[in-house]
Amino acid sequence: MVLRIFAFFILLFSVLFLPYYVSVILALAGIVYFLFYLEAPILMLLSDLLCGAKEGRFLNITFLSTIVFIVILIVAGVLKKKLKFYQK
């Protein structure tokens, strides 16, 4: 539990002060390491609210990273249930 709280604050710090790609790497690592890391899409929403802009090549979607991380979270959850070395 302490590790999860520490990971949340590290990811929050990276969203607020570090470049975007560092936050993406840390969020992906959290999704892979923890069973259900809901903090990643929430903090990516914060990142989109702070720095998000409409992208013309992605159909003018403002919250693109939030949507992508929700999909990654769902896919990772399904894959973790299929893999043998993850505990349920």
N, C-alpha and C positions, 0 to 999 in steps of 0.2 A: 504494500500500500504506500509506503514511503517512497519507493522508487517511482511509482506512478505519479505521485504528487510532484516529485522532483522533475520528472520528465515533462509534466505540464508546465511548470514554471520555466524550464529551459526552452520549451517550444514557444511559450508566450514571449519570452525575452527575444527569441530569434525573429518572431513575427514583428515585434515592435522596433527592433534596432539593427537587425542583420539583413543581408540581401535575401531576396525572395527564394533563390535556389537553396540556401541553407535551411530555410523553413520547410521547404518541400522535402528535402532529404531527411530531416528530423521527423517530420510527420509520417513519412513512409516507414522509417525505422520503428516508430511507435506503433504503427498499425501492424507491422510484422511481429513485433515483440510481444505486445499485449493482446489479450484475447479479443476484447472489444474496445477499441480506443476511440471513443466518441469525441474526445477532445480535439482530434485533428481536424475534422470538418468544421467544428465550431470556431477554432482559431483561424482556419482558412477563410471563414466568413468574416472574421475580424480583419484579416489581411485584405480581403476584397473591399470591405467597407472603407479601410484606410487608403488603399492605393489602387483599387480596381478601376479600370476604365473599359468602356465598350470596345470590343474588338470587331472590326469589320469582317475579318475572315472567319469568325466564329458566330455569325448570325447576330451580331450586336449583343451578345450575352455579357452582362456585367459581372455576374457571380460565377465565372467559369471555373475557378479553382475549387470553389465550394462544391459545385456539382460533380466535378471530377473526383474529389476526395470522398464524397458520399458513395459514388459508384465503386471506387477502389475499396472502401470499407465493406461494402456488401459482398463484392467478389472475394475479398480476402477472408471474410467470415465463412463463406461457402467452402472455399478451398481448405481452410483450417479444419473444418469438420471432416473433410475427406482424407486429410493427411494423418498418418498414424502417430507421429511424434508430438503432436499438440494434445495437451490435456483438455478435457471437456469440463 
